[in-house]
């Protein structure tokens, strides 16, 4: 279930990285759901997984729009700074899997925030989507 993250060289690959980060978070939430000790936890983790799946769809749509634009390359984002948890296999015990999910969500949010700083003026609408994803 480990995810492959693209090298960030352009806006399209930055979106690809963000999409993979959201997929990883959804997978961590699904893994945590299986190990959850109660129905309340399972319901909440299902909600978390669905939220990440929704973001994948939104970011995929935005990426398609961005791919139609001619944009400068990105040189200031290094994807390795956000990995470690996002590209790991899910933990196999409770609560370690939930702690891992939290770290993954923090890393994904940090990437969204850094990408916003990089692209805000060029991609104002996309920047709003990343800012919203980072806050959620």
N, C-alpha and C positions, 0 to 999 in steps of 0.2 A: 504494500500500500504506500510505500515511500514515493514521494513526488519528485519529478524532474523539473527543476527551475531553469528557465532560459537565462543566458547572459543578457544583461540589460545594455543594449546598444542603441536603441531607438524607442520611440513611443510605443510602437506595436509590441516590442518585446517587454517593455515595462508593464503594459497591460497584461501580457501573457504571464508575467511574474505575479501580478496582483490576482489574476484569476486562479493560478495554481495555489497561491496562499489561501484564498477563500476555499478552494476545494480541499486543501489539507485541513483547514479548520473544521469543515463539514465532516471530514472523515474522523478527526479526533472526537468530535461531538458524537458521532455514530458509535465509535468504539466505547466511549464513556457511557453511552446509553445502554449498551449491552451489559456493562458491569455495574450499573447504577443500583443502589441498595433499596430504592423505593419507586413507586409509581410516580410520585411527585418529581423526583429527579429525572426519571425517564421522560416525562412530559416536557420538562424544561429543556432537557438536552435535545429532544426532538425539535422543539422550537428553535433552539440555537442552530441546529443542522439546517433547518429550513431557511433560516435567515441567511446563512452562508450560501446556500444553493441559490436563493434569490439574487444575491450579490453577483454570483457567477453569471447569471443570465443578464443582469444589467450591464456588467462590465464587458461581457461578450458583445452586446449590442453596441456599446460605446466604442469598443475596439474596432469594430467593423467600420464605424463612421470615421474614426481617426486614421485607419489604414488608407482611406480615400484621400487624405490630406498629404501634402508634401511638407514634411517637418525636418528640422535639424536633428542630427544624431544626439543622443544623450551620453555624456561622458562622466557625469558626477554621481551617478547611482551605482553602487556596488552591491549586487544581490547577496553576496556572501555575508554581508553585515546583518542580514535578516534571517539567515538560516541557522540551523543547529537544532531547533525544535520543529520548524515547519517541514523539513525534509526527513524527519525521523519516523521510525515505525511507532505506532501507538503503544503506550504502556499497556500492560496486561493485568494491572491490579487497580483496585479502587482504594484510595483517592488519587493515586499517582496519575491516572489517566485524565482526571479533571484538572489537576495541577498542570499537566502538559497542555491541555486545551487552553487554559488561561495564558500560558506562556506563548502559545502559537497565536492566539488572538492579539496579544500585546505586540508581537513581532509583525503581524499583518497590519495592525493599526499604525505602527511606526513607519512601515513602508508606505502606506497610504499617505501619511502626513508628509513624509519626505518627497514623495512624488508630486504632491500638491505644490510644495515649494518650488519644485523644478518646472512644473508645467502650467502654473496658475494663469499667467498672462496669455500664454499661447492657446491653452485649452480651457477656457473659463468654465464651460458647462461640465466638462470631464472633471475638472478640479473640484467642483461642487459635489459630484458623485463620490469622489475619493474622500473628501472631507466628511461627508455624511457616513460613509462606511467606516471611517476611522473612529467616529464618535459612537457608533452603535456597538 
